[in-house]
Amino acid sequence: MIESNDNKYRIKRTFGRFFNFETIKRMSTVREESQEDSQEIINEQHQFDISEYDIIESIEEHIYQETSLNVLSIADLLHERFAFITGGTSHQCPILIFPDNPYNELTQEKYKKLVTYLTQIPNENERQLGFVIIIDRRLDKWMSVKSIMSYIDDYFPYSIKCVYLLRPNSWIQRALSRLTVSNNKTYLHRLIICQTVSELHEFIEPSQLSKDLGGLIDFRLFEWIEQRAVIEKLTQSIHDLSEMVLRFIKQCDEIEFPNAVELTQKILIQHLTRKNELELELQRIKTWGQSLLCIIRQEHKQSSSPTSHNNILDKNNDIHQLILSPDRSAHARACLDALTHIDRIETTLLQFWSIHKTRLNHCLALRHFEQRFKELQYIFTELCNELNQLPDINTSLFLSDYCRSDNSNNNCKEELDQILNQLDDLSQRTETMINHTILLANDGLALIMEQQKQQSISYEIDSIEPKRQELEEMKKKLIEQIEEKRQNLKLLKLYIDKLGSINDWCLRGKDMLAMHPIHLSNEKAIRSLAELEYFLTDLSTMNIEELQHTTATEPLHSMIIQVFHRVNDVRDLCEKRCEQLRQLAKPIYRPVQRVYPLSLPQNESFNLLNTTTSILQRQQEINEQYSLFDMDSNASSTSQNDSNAKMDKKQRHVVTELLVTEQVYVEELRTIIEGYMLKYDDPEYYRYLPSVILQNKSTLFSNLPDIYSFHERLFLRELQQIYANSLLINSCSVGSAIASCFIKRKSNFKLYEQYVLNKSQSEHIWEQYCSGHSFFTKIQLSLGHRLPLDSYLLKPIQRITQYQLLLKEMIKYTRLEQERIHLQDALNVMLNILSYLNNVMHSTQITGYSDNLNTLGQIRLRGENCLISKEKRRGTVYTRTKTSTRDIFLFERVILLCKKKDEGNGKSIHYQYKELIKIADIAVCTHPKNDRKKFEIVLKDYSYIIQFSSNGEKVEELTVRWIDTIKKCVTQQTEQRRAEIKHRSSSLDHSAHSHRRRIHNFVNNTVRTPGSDDEQVHLPIALIDLNTEYMKQNNKMVF
């Protein structure tokens, strides 16, 4: 921050001695009171084209009395010519004249007002030297002399150098004056009595006196008042301008620079606009002051236009050298002083703006640096995530596939080549980002150097160097990871090539053992032995010992061990076969004798490594420290005590928690689907499953794939996009976007209804057939799950209940009212969904109902522990039959009354069906006898009075909600019945019309047929009557 106190002191020192703040307020009040008296002067001021400017007089505060005056407020006293000041001086002391005015009486109040104002006109130095007072009473009486002298003795705000009295000239007054002067010699001030004007000229130069005192000053009172009013307005305008400059400087000094680029640019534009406005106002007042000075000097207005202000000041450096009367010379000095102070104001403003503009530009550059840093940080994080998704030497994907199939070598090589190409593309993008990082680091270094050159800039400069170091570390880390990934992939490719060759060798060995049995002739045994020995020499050329000395990690190390076991097995079998063939190939030198061949037992097995490769556990777990979602922690807030920043930060943490937990949830669903469901189709697994488990796969997992698809493809990606956009734009409106996402996906959350409906059956299947089965325990161990599958099948129900808690936390830390409204709407949506799913879950526990619950429509409400009184209706009399406690389930078509039963201390709850109320049978639903804590359902023969137990919700509100919902269901059922009747009526009318048309055609054909009998002739009449009766029945049915 700039040394604001020094600036304020310097500006106050510059302007303070010219401005009296209390005087300004009082002058404005007095000016309003004297508008009528000064109308003529104001009209003259309009002729000078300077009426739009307001001026004050620069006088020290201590010389003002309780009521400070201006020329307009005492214009009437000046016109009566009680006193005036012409600008003349005697020994540099200003002269105050009380002219001869025998026809107007000067009271003490008028005297004080005149003296208080007139003594303000000279400058401070002249006032300190004292005043010279001239009292002209040549035509007046001696009593007026005594009164004015008593006024002067009683009150005069400054020191009096001397009082000159022109005594009365009549012979009676001269005689009285001799007596008075001889008897009263105790005046407080030096008094010189002059009999004539000539004697006065002996003490004061005639050039400093007005013409009525025999002087040379042509004093025009009206013109003097007019010029004095304009000068006061000029001073007032300068004071107002100085106040605006002071407020502007104070506002700029106290501004807290924002953390966003857009807001910083906005502040820079606002301050620049305000500074330009002040400069324009300065130029206007300066031009006006120059014009006023020219008018006082009686120069033409146009002479001020081409002449600069500095030239005017130079030209008028010495006012006494100009041929001006003392009154005009005083006014000219006042104008020059005002113009000088305008220059001081302008200089101060420009000096401050030069410093403040530098600070603003530096802050803007810093904000651009921070914004670009966040963007690069986000991109680097994305590149790291993309890099981590690429498999390397420690990834089990290729290795597990490689071990499962003997023909997967080519496929693995192709996939590795694709991954290496992806890595090259990633490396190119990384190089581009590194170039941007270098440019940003250079910009940060330039900011630091600029701060070192200009010591006035110290705003958050310490945050640049850590960010530069962090950029360097991110760049270095990413380069190392890419290079390590490339080396690992190349090494993996090398291993796969070598292992592929070894696998091929093992396959060839297996084939050769099958082609060369041991019961061969001598010649064939020799040939087979040679082939096997040559085959074994190929193994030595492969240098498989290199793989033994490798430091590969799991699972590559395990795969190498498996391959070596296979190689050893094949080599041992080949060597054993070679030994057998050598025995067959030996020549026989014994005598020939009859030998009965013995059948060799086929006890050798060549089944090579028929072992099933177990599923390799995933090694890359979800990183719970999502650095991407905590980037905003780098942007330190300007003030730690700023509650708004704290709330925004807390809301950001809630949003981060929502996003991270959503990703964990999606990953868990993916694990269930890939780890369990897909294994049902795997031949290595499903053959061990009983048929009852295979047949109930859809019951066990329900619509879990649909829920996973919705969250993975839609909901999670939208949340990620919202968060990414909020980081790039730096906006506190992320809550509204998240609320819109929840509201927009309201229909998709209905997927959980099917899952909840199926949950009880899924739990039954699990407990009855799946719990403890080896199929599920093996998969659990391979996945590394600490809990069995049934615990993970509860994840969707647990997740749907978490959203409303996160939304509540987000509302708690939201500052903007509109954003809070949006979040509340989203919370209401999720609470309604949760309430509906809760009711659905409870409805699945209803037992004893013979029909299918799905035919009752959707469940709307559920009431617990309701006290129900059933009354039988006979005319207008109701007879109470019984009172019981029931749980009520309101469906679209019926109301079920059930009895709650708990057989396992809250773990095994079900609802025993007791009674049913059809919505279509309800006649009235209202409060009984205006009791708003109950509601009554009126049927044809019965009436039910229902009272809810207090469960945290207000009973009256709950009762009203039930009544409204039941009425809506009744209305819906009525509309459906009307639509069905209308549809049935239209169908019957169409059938009757078609039947009548067919009969008419048949009759026409019968009449036209020759040889028809009498029964056929009369047949149409009977059929038409029958059709008419049929239509009547239809119409009756419709109505």
DOVEX-862621 format. One record per residue (C-alpha): z, y, x. Coordinates in steps of 0.5 Angstrom, whole numbers, padded with zeros to 4 digits, always signed. Each point is the difference from the previous one (the first is absolute). Example, Ala and Ser with C-alpha at 12.3 -4.5 7.8 and 13.67 -1.06 7.14 Angstrom:
<gudrens>
+0016-0009+0025 -0002+0007+0002 
</gudrens>
This chain:
<gudrens>
+0000+0000+0000 -0001+0007+0002 +0006+0004+0002 +0000+0003-0007 +0006+0004+0000 -0003+0004+0006 -0006+0001-0004 +0004+0003-0006 +0004+0004+0005 -0006+0003+0003 -0004+0001-0007 +0007+0003-0003 +0000+0005+0006 -0007+0002+0000 +0000+0002-0008 +0008+0001-0001 +0000+0007+0002 -0005+0002-0005 +0002-0004-0006 +0006+0001-0004 +0000-0005-0005 +0005+0003-0005 -0004+0006+0000 -0006-0004-0002 +0003-0003-0006 +0003+0007-0002 -0006+0004+0001 -0004-0005-0005 +0005+0001-0005 +0000+0007+0000 -0008+0000+0001 +0000-0003-0007 +0005+0005-0003 -0005+0006+0002 -0006-0002-0002 -0001+0005-0005 +0001+0006+0005 -0004-0003+0005 -0007-0001-0004 -0003+0006+0003 +0001-0002+0007 -0002-0008-0001 -0007+0003-0003 -0001+0004+0006 +0002-0006+0004 -0006-0004-0003 -0005+0005+0002 +0002-0002+0007 -0001-0007-0001 +0006-0003+0002 +0004-0001-0006 +0000-0008+0001 +0005+0001+0006 +0008+0000+0000 +0004+0003+0005 +0007+0001+0002 +0003+0005+0005 +0003-0002+0006 +0007+0002+0000 +0007-0003+0003 +0004-0003-0005 +0007+0004+0002 -0003+0007-0003 -0001-0002-0007 +0005+0001-0005 +0001-0004-0006 -0007+0002-0003 -0006+0001+0005 -0005+0004-0003 -0008+0001+0001 -0004+0006-0001 -0002-0002-0007 +0007+0000-0002 +0002+0007+0002 -0007+0003-0001 +0003+0004-0006 +0005+0003+0005 -0005+0001+0005 -0004+0004-0005 +0006+0005-0002 +0000+0002+0008 +0007-0001+0001 -0001-0003+0007 -0006-0003+0004 -0001-0002+0007 -0007+0003+0004 +0000-0004+0006 +0002+0006+0004 +0005+0000+0006 +0005+0004+0003 +0002-0002+0007 -0003-0007-0002 +0005+0000-0006 -0003-0001-0007 +0000+0006-0004 +0002-0001-0008 -0001+0006-0004 +0003+0002-0007 -0004+0005-0002 +0001+0006-0005 +0000-0002-0007 +0005+0004-0004 -0003-0002-0007 +0002-0008+0001 +0007-0002+0001 +0001-0005+0006 +0006-0005-0002 +0004-0004+0005 -0003-0006-0003 -0007+0002+0001 +0002+0003+0007 +0002-0007+0002 -0006-0003-0003 -0005+0005+0004 +0004-0001+0007 +0001-0007+0000 -0008-0001-0001 -0002+0006+0004 +0004-0002+0006 -0003-0007+0000 -0007+0003+0002 +0001+0002+0007 +0000-0006+0005 +0007-0003+0003 +0000+0004+0006 -0001+0007-0003 +0005-0002-0005 +0005-0001+0005 -0001+0007+0004 +0002+0003-0007 -0003+0004-0005 -0001+0008+0000 +0001+0003-0008 -0003+0006-0002 +0003+0003-0007 -0005+0005-0003 +0004+0004-0005 -0003+0007+0001 -0001+0001-0008 +0006-0004-0002 +0007+0001-0001 +0006-0001+0005 +0003-0005-0004 -0006-0005+0001 +0001+0001+0007 +0007-0002-0001 -0002-0006-0004 -0005-0003+0005 +0005+0001+0006 +0005-0004-0004 -0005-0005-0001 -0002-0001+0007 +0007+0000+0002 +0002-0005-0005 -0006-0005+0002 -0006+0000+0005 -0002-0007+0003 -0001+0002+0007 +0002+0006+0005 -0002+0007-0001 -0002+0004+0006 +0000+0007-0003 +0000+0003-0007 -0004+0006-0001 +0001+0004-0006 -0005+0006-0003 +0006+0004-0004 -0002+0003-0007 -0003+0007+0001 +0002+0004-0006 +0005+0005+0002 +0006-0003-0004 -0001-0007+0003 +0000+0003+0007 +0006+0003-0002 +0003-0006-0003 -0002-0004+0006 +0003+0005+0005 +0007-0002-0003 -0002-0007-0001 -0002-0001+0007 +0006+0004+0003 +0005-0004-0005 -0003-0007+0001 -0001-0002+0007 +0002-0007+0000 -0007-0004-0001 +0000-0007+0003 -0007+0002+0003 -0003+0005+0004 -0003+0006-0004 -0004+0005+0002 -0002+0005-0006 -0006+0004+0001 -0002+0006-0004 -0007+0000+0000 -0006-0005+0002 -0001+0003+0007 +0007-0001+0002 -0001-0008-0002 -0006+0000+0005 +0004+0002+0005 +0003-0007+0000 -0005-0004-0003 -0008+0000+0002 -0004+0003-0006 -0005-0006+0002 +0006-0005-0003 +0001+0004-0006 -0004+0000-0007 -0003+0007-0002 +0005+0001-0005 +0005+0001+0006 -0006+0004+0004 -0002-0006+0003 -0007-0003+0002 +0001-0006-0004 -0004-0001-0006 +0004-0005-0004 -0002-0002-0006 +0005-0004-0004 -0005-0004-0005 -0004-0003+0006 +0006-0001+0004 +0003-0005-0005 -0007-0003-0001 +0000-0002+0007 +0007-0002+0000 -0001-0005-0005 -0006-0003+0003 +0004-0001+0007 +0006-0003-0004 -0005-0005-0003 -0003-0002+0006 +0007-0001+0003 +0001-0004-0006 -0006-0004+0001 +0001-0001+0008 +0007-0003-0002 -0002-0005-0005 -0005-0002+0005 +0005-0001+0005 +0004-0004-0005 -0006-0005-0002 -0001-0001+0008 +0008-0001+0001 -0001-0005-0006 -0006-0004+0003 +0003+0000+0007 +0006-0003-0003 -0003-0005-0005 -0005-0002+0006 +0007-0001+0005 +0003-0004-0006 -0005-0005-0001 +0000-0007+0001 -0006-0003+0002 -0002-0006-0004 -0002-0007+0002 -0007+0000-0003 -0006+0003+0003 -0003+0002-0007 +0007+0004-0001 +0000+0003+0007 -0007+0003-0001 +0002+0002-0007 +0006+0004+0003 -0005+0003+0006 -0005+0002-0005 +0006+0004-0005 +0003+0003+0006 -0007+0002+0003 -0002+0003-0007 +0007+0004-0001 -0001+0003+0007 -0007+0002-0001 +0003+0003-0007 +0005+0004+0004 -0005+0002+0005 -0005+0003-0005 +0007+0004-0003 +0001+0003+0007 -0007+0002+0000 +0000+0003-0007 +0007+0004+0002 -0003+0002+0007 -0006+0003-0003 +0004+0003-0006 +0005+0003+0006 -0006+0003+0004 -0003+0003-0007 +0006+0003-0001 +0001+0003+0007 -0007+0003-0001 +0001+0003-0007 +0007+0003+0003 -0004+0003+0006 -0005+0003-0005 -0006-0005+0003 -0006-0003-0004 +0002-0007-0002 -0007-0003+0003 +0003+0002+0007 +0005-0005-0001 -0005-0006-0001 -0004+0000+0006 +0006+0001+0004 +0005-0005+0002 +0007+0000-0001 +0002+0000+0008 -0005+0006+0001 +0004+0004-0006 +0007-0001+0004 -0003+0002+0006 -0003+0006-0003 +0007+0002-0003 +0004-0002+0005 +0003+0007+0000 +0001+0003-0006 +0002+0007+0002 -0007+0001+0004 -0003+0000-0007 -0001+0006-0004 +0005-0002-0006 +0005+0003-0004 +0007-0003+0001 +0000-0003-0006 -0007-0003+0001 +0002-0002+0007 +0007-0004-0003 -0004-0004-0005 -0005-0001+0006 +0005-0003+0004 +0003-0004-0005 -0007-0003-0001 -0001-0002+0007 +0007-0003+0000 -0002-0004-0006 -0007-0002+0004 +0004-0002+0006 +0005-0005-0004 -0006-0003-0003 -0003-0002+0007 +0007-0003+0002 +0000-0004-0007 -0007-0002+0002 +0001-0002+0007 +0006-0004-0002 -0004-0004-0005 -0005-0001+0005 +0005-0002+0005 +0004-0005-0004 -0007-0003-0003 -0002-0002+0007 +0006-0004+0001 +0000-0003-0007 -0007-0002+0000 +0001-0003+0006 +0006-0004-0003 -0004-0002-0006 -0006-0002+0004 +0004-0004+0004 +0003-0003-0006 -0006-0002-0003 -0003-0003+0006 +0007-0004+0001 -0001-0002-0008 -0007-0002+0002 +0002-0004+0006 +0005-0004-0004 -0005-0001-0006 -0005-0003+0005 +0006-0004+0003 +0002-0003-0006 -0007-0002-0002 -0001-0003+0007 +0006-0004+0000 -0002-0003-0007 -0007-0002+0003 +0004-0003+0006 +0004-0004-0005 -0005-0002-0004 -0004-0002+0007 +0006-0004+0002 +0001-0004-0007 -0007-0002+0000 +0000-0002+0007 +0006-0004-0002 -0004-0003-0005 -0004-0003+0005 +0002-0007+0002 +0001-0001+0007 +0002-0006+0005 +0007-0001-0004 -0003+0000-0007 +0000-0007-0003 -0007+0001-0005 -0005-0002+0005 +0004-0005+0004 +0003-0004-0007 -0008+0000-0002 -0002-0002+0006 +0005-0006+0000 -0001-0002-0007 -0008-0001+0001 -0004-0003+0006 -0006+0004-0001 +0003+0007-0001 -0001+0002+0007 -0006+0004-0001 +0003+0003-0006 +0006+0002+0004 -0005+0003+0005 -0004+0004-0005 +0006+0003-0003 +0003+0002+0007 -0006+0003+0001 +0000+0004-0006 +0007+0002+0001 -0002+0002+0007 -0005+0005-0003 +0005+0003-0005 +0005+0001+0006 -0006+0004+0004 -0001+0004-0006 +0007+0001-0001 +0000+0002+0008 -0006+0005-0001 +0004+0003-0006 +0006+0001+0004 -0004+0003+0006 -0002+0005-0005 +0008+0001-0002 +0002+0001+0007 -0005+0006+0001 +0003+0003-0006 +0007-0001+0003 -0002+0003+0007 -0003+0006-0004 +0007+0000-0004 +0004+0000+0006 -0004+0005+0004 +0001+0005-0007 +0008-0002+0001 +0000+0002+0007 -0004+0006-0001 +0006+0002-0006 +0005-0001+0005 -0003+0004+0006 -0001+0006-0005 +0007-0001-0002 +0002+0001+0007 -0004+0006+0001 +0003+0003-0006 +0007+0000-0001 +0000+0002-0007 -0003-0006-0002 +0006-0006-0001 -0002-0003-0007 +0001-0007+0001 -0004+0000+0006 +0005-0006+0003 -0003-0005-0005 -0007+0000+0003 +0002-0003+0007 +0003-0007-0004 -0006+0000-0004 -0005+0000+0006 +0004-0005+0003 +0000-0004-0006 -0007+0000-0001 -0001-0002+0008 +0004-0006-0002 -0003-0002-0006 -0007+0001+0004 +0003-0004+0006 +0003-0006-0005 -0007+0000-0004 -0004-0001+0006 +0005-0005+0003 +0000-0004-0007 -0008+0000+0000 -0001-0003+0007 +0006-0005-0001 -0003-0002-0007 -0007+0000+0004 +0002-0005+0006 +0004-0004-0005 -0006-0001-0004 -0004-0002+0006 +0005-0005+0002 +0000-0003-0007 -0007+0000+0000 +0000-0004+0007 +0005-0004-0002 -0003-0002-0006 -0007-0002+0004 +0004-0004+0005 +0004-0003-0006 -0007-0001-0004 -0003-0004+0006 +0007-0004+0001 -0001-0002-0008 -0007-0002+0001 +0002-0004+0006 +0005-0004-0005 -0005-0001-0005 -0005-0003+0005 +0005-0004+0002 +0002-0003-0007 -0007-0001-0001 -0001-0004+0007 +0006-0004-0002 -0003-0002-0006 -0007-0002+0003 +0003-0004+0005 +0004-0006-0002 +0004-0004+0005 -0004-0007-0002 -0006+0002+0004 -0004-0004+0004 +0000+0000+0008 -0006+0005+0000 +0002+0004-0006 +0007+0001+0003 -0002+0002+0007 -0005+0006-0004 +0006+0002-0005 +0005+0000+0006 -0005+0005+0004 -0001+0004-0006 +0008+0001-0001 +0001+0001+0007 -0005+0006+0000 +0003+0003-0006 +0007+0000+0003 -0003+0004+0006 -0003+0005-0005 +0008+0002-0002 +0001+0002+0008 -0005+0005+0000 +0003+0003-0006 +0006+0003+0004 +0005-0002-0006 +0005+0001+0005 -0001+0008-0001 +0003-0001-0007 +0006-0003+0002 +0002+0006+0005 -0001+0005-0005 +0005+0005-0003 -0002+0000-0007 +0005+0001-0006 +0000-0003-0006 -0004-0003-0004 -0005+0000+0006 +0005-0004+0004 +0001-0005-0005 -0007-0001-0002 -0001-0001+0008 +0005-0006+0000 -0003-0003-0006 -0007+0000+0003 +0003-0003+0007 +0003-0005-0004 -0006-0002-0003 -0004+0000+0006 +0005-0004+0003 +0000-0005-0005 -0008-0001+0000 +0001+0000+0008 +0005-0006-0001 -0004-0003-0005 -0007+0000+0005 +0004-0002+0006 +0003-0006-0004 -0007-0002-0002 -0003+0001+0007 +0005-0005+0002 -0002-0005-0005 -0007+0001+0001 +0001-0001+0008 +0003-0006-0002 -0006-0002-0004 -0005+0002+0006 +0003-0004+0005 -0004-0006+0002 +0002-0007-0001 +0000-0005+0006 +0004-0006-0003 -0004-0006-0002 -0003+0000-0007 +0004-0003-0005 +0000+0000-0008 +0004+0006-0002 +0002+0001-0007 +0000+0007-0001 +0006+0003-0003 +0000+0006-0005 +0003+0006+0003 +0005+0003-0005 -0002+0007-0002 +0007+0003+0001 -0003+0006+0003 +0000+0007-0004 -0005+0005+0001 +0003+0005-0005 +0000+0006+0005 +0006+0005-0002 -0001+0000-0008 +0006+0005+0000 +0000+0005-0005 +0001+0007+0002 +0005+0003-0003 -0001+0007-0003 +0002+0006+0005 +0005+0005-0002 -0003+0007+0000 +0003+0004+0006 -0001+0007-0002 +0005+0002-0005 +0000+0006-0004 +0002+0006+0005 +0006+0003-0004 +0000+0006+0004 -0007+0003-0003 -0001+0006+0005 -0005+0003-0004 +0004+0001-0006 +0005+0004+0004 -0005+0005+0003 +0003+0006-0004 +0007-0001+0004 -0004+0004+0006 -0001+0006-0004 +0007+0003+0001 +0002+0005-0005 +0001+0007+0002 +0007+0000-0003 +0005-0006+0000 +0004+0004-0006 -0007+0000-0004 +0002-0004-0006 -0007+0000-0003 -0002-0003+0007 +0005-0005-0001 -0002-0002-0007 -0007-0001+0003 +0002-0004+0005 +0004-0005-0004 -0006+0000-0005 -0004-0002+0006 +0005-0006+0002 +0000-0003-0008 -0008+0001+0000 +0000-0004+0007 +0005-0005-0003 -0005-0001-0006 -0006-0001+0005 +0004-0005+0005 +0003-0004-0006 -0007-0001-0003 -0003-0002+0006 +0006-0005+0001 -0001-0003-0007 -0008-0001+0000 +0001-0004+0007 +0005-0004-0004 -0004-0001-0005 -0006-0002+0004 +0005-0005+0004 +0001-0003-0006 -0007-0001-0002 -0003-0002+0006 +0006-0004+0003 +0002-0004-0007 -0006+0001-0005 -0006-0002+0005 +0004-0006+0002 -0001-0003-0006 -0008+0000+0001 +0001-0003+0007 -0001-0007+0001 +0005-0001+0005 +0006+0002-0005 -0002-0001-0007 -0001-0007+0001 +0007-0001+0001 +0002+0004-0007 +0001-0004-0006 -0005+0002-0006 +0006+0004-0004 +0000+0005+0006 -0007+0000+0000 -0001+0001-0007 +0005+0006-0001 -0002+0004+0006 -0002+0006-0005 +0006-0001-0003 +0004+0000+0006 -0003+0007+0003 -0003+0003-0007 -0004+0006+0001 +0002+0001+0007 -0007+0001+0003 -0001+0005-0005 +0006+0004+0002 -0002+0000+0007 -0007+0002-0001 +0003+0006-0004 +0005+0002+0005 -0004-0001+0007 -0007+0003-0003 +0002+0005-0004 +0007+0002+0000 +0002+0000+0007 -0007+0003+0002 +0001+0006-0004 +0007+0001+0002 -0002+0000+0008 -0006+0005-0002 +0005+0004-0003 +0005+0000+0006 -0006+0001+0005 -0003+0006-0004 +0007+0003+0000 +0001+0000+0007 -0007+0003+0001 +0001+0006-0005 +0008+0001+0001 +0001+0001-0007 +0008-0001-0004 -0005-0003-0006 +0000-0007+0002 +0005-0002-0006 -0005+0002-0005 -0006-0004+0003 +0005-0006+0000 +0002+0001-0007 -0007+0001-0002 -0001-0007+0004 +0005-0003-0004 -0002+0002-0007 -0008-0001+0001 +0002-0008+0002 +0005+0000-0006 -0005-0005-0003 +0000-0005+0006 +0007-0001+0000 -0001-0004-0006 -0001-0005+0004 +0007-0001+0001 +0001-0002-0007 -0004-0007+0001 +0004-0001+0006 +0007+0001-0004 -0002-0004-0006 -0002-0006+0005 +0006+0001+0004 +0005-0005-0003 -0005-0005+0000 -0002+0001+0007 +0008-0001+0001 +0000-0006-0004 -0006-0003+0004 +0003+0002+0007 +0007-0003-0002 -0003-0006-0003 -0005-0002+0005 -0001+0004+0006 +0007+0002+0003 +0001-0004+0006 -0007-0003+0000 -0002-0001+0007 -0007+0003-0001 +0004+0007-0001 +0005-0001+0005 -0005-0001+0005 -0004+0006-0002 +0007+0004+0000 +0001-0002+0007 -0007+0001+0003 +0000+0007-0003 +0007+0002+0003 +0003+0001-0007 +0008+0000-0001 +0000-0001-0007 -0004-0005-0004 -0006+0002-0005 +0004+0001-0006 +0003+0006+0003 -0007+0003+0002 -0002-0001-0007 +0005+0005-0002 -0003+0006+0004 -0005+0003-0005 +0006+0000-0005 +0004+0004+0005 -0005+0004+0002 -0002+0003-0007 +0008+0002-0001 +0000+0004+0007 -0006+0005-0002 +0005+0004-0005 +0005+0000+0005 -0005+0003+0006 -0002+0005-0006 +0007+0002-0001 +0001+0002+0007 -0007+0003+0001 +0002+0005-0006 +0007+0001+0003 -0003+0003+0006 -0006+0004-0004 +0000+0008+0000 -0006+0001-0004 +0001+0000-0007 -0007-0002-0002 +0001-0006+0005 +0006-0002-0003 -0003+0000-0007 -0005-0005+0003 +0004-0004+0003 +0005+0000-0006 -0006-0003-0004 -0002-0005+0005 +0008-0002+0000 -0001-0001-0008 -0006-0004+0001 +0004-0005+0004 +0006+0000-0004 -0004-0002-0006 -0004-0005+0004 +0007-0003+0003 +0003+0000-0007 -0006-0003-0003 +0000-0006+0005 +0008+0000-0001 -0001-0001-0007 -0006-0005+0001 +0005-0004+0005 +0005-0001-0005 -0005-0002-0005 -0002-0006+0004 +0007-0002-0001 +0000-0001-0008 +0001-0007-0002 +0000-0003-0007 -0006+0004-0002 -0005-0005-0003 -0007+0004+0001 -0003+0003+0006 +0003+0006+0002 -0007+0003+0002 -0002+0000-0007 +0006+0006-0001 -0004+0005+0004 +0003+0004+0005 +0008+0001+0001 +0002+0007-0001 +0007+0001+0000 +0006-0004+0001 +0007+0001-0002 +0007-0004+0002 +0006-0002-0003 -0002+0004-0007 +0005-0001-0006 -0005-0002-0006 +0003+0001-0007 -0005-0004-0005 +0000+0002-0007 -0003-0003-0006 -0003+0004-0005 +0000+0000-0007 -0003+0006-0004 +0004+0006+0003 +0006-0004+0002 +0001-0003+0007 +0004-0006+0002 +0002-0001+0007 -0001-0007+0002 +0002-0001+0007 +0001+0004+0006 -0002-0002+0007 -0001+0002+0007 -0007-0001+0003 -0005+0002+0005 -0007+0003-0003 -0007-0001+0002 -0005+0005-0003 -0007-0003+0000 -0006+0003-0003 +0000-0004-0006 +0007-0003+0000 +0007+0001+0001 +0004-0006+0003 +0008+0000-0001 +0003-0005+0006 +0006-0002+0002 +0002+0001+0008 +0002-0006+0003 +0003+0000+0008 +0001-0007+0002 +0000+0001+0008 +0005+0006+0001 -0006+0005-0001 -0005-0004+0004 -0003-0004-0006 -0001+0004-0006 -0004-0001-0006 -0001+0003-0007 +0001-0005-0006 -0005+0002-0006 +0004+0001-0006 -0004+0004-0005 -0007+0004-0001 -0002+0007-0003 -0007+0001-0001 -0003+0007+0001 -0004-0001-0006 +0006-0001-0004 +0003+0006+0002 +0001+0006-0006 +0004+0005+0003 +0003+0001+0007 +0005+0006+0000 +0008+0002+0002 +0005-0003-0006 +0004+0005-0003 -0002+0005+0005 +0003-0004+0006 -0004+0002+0006 +0004-0006+0004 -0004-0005-0005 -0006-0002-0003 -0002-0004-0006 -0006-0004-0001 -0002-0001-0007 -0004-0006-0003 -0001-0002-0007 +0006-0004-0001 +0004+0001+0006 +0003+0006+0005 +0002-0001+0007 +0005+0006+0003 -0001+0000+0007 +0005+0003+0005 -0001+0000+0008 +0006-0001+0005 +0001+0006+0005 -0004-0002+0006 +0000+0007+0004 -0006+0002-0005 +0002+0005-0005 +0000-0004-0007 -0003+0005-0004 -0006+0001+0004 +0000-0008+0001 +0000+0000-0008 -0005+0005-0001 -0005-0003+0005 +0001-0007-0003 -0002+0003-0007 -0006+0004+0003 -0003-0006+0003 +0001-0005-0006 -0003+0006-0004 -0006+0000+0005 -0001-0008-0001 +0000+0000-0007 -0005+0006+0000 -0004-0005+0005 +0001-0006-0005 -0002+0004-0006 -0007+0003+0003 -0001-0007+0003 +0000-0003-0007 -0004+0005-0003 -0005-0001+0005 +0000-0008-0001 -0001+0001-0007 -0006+0005+0001 -0003-0005+0004 +0001-0005-0004 -0003+0004-0006 -0006+0002+0003 -0001-0008+0002 +0001-0002-0007 -0005+0005-0003 -0005-0002+0006 +0000-0007-0002 +0000+0001-0008 -0006+0005+0001 -0004-0006+0004 +0002-0005-0005 -0003+0004-0005 -0006+0002+0004 -0001-0008+0001 +0001-0001-0008 -0005+0005-0002 -0006-0003+0005 +0002-0007-0003 -0001+0003-0007 -0007+0003+0001 -0002-0006+0004 +0002-0005-0006 -0003+0005-0005 -0007+0000+0003 +0000-0007+0001 -0004-0004-0005 +0003-0005-0005 +0007+0002+0001 +0005-0003-0006 +0004+0004-0004 +0006-0001+0004 -0003+0004+0006 -0002+0005-0005 +0007+0002-0002 +0003-0002+0007 -0001+0008+0003 +0005+0002-0006 +0005-0004+0001 +0000+0001+0008 +0000+0007-0001 +0006+0000-0004 +0004-0004+0005 -0002+0004+0005 +0003+0006-0004 +0006-0003-0001 +0001-0002+0007 -0001+0008+0002 +0006+0001-0005 +0004-0005+0004 -0002+0003+0007 +0002+0007-0003 +0006-0002-0003 +0002-0003+0007 -0002+0006+0004 +0004+0005-0004 
</gudrens>
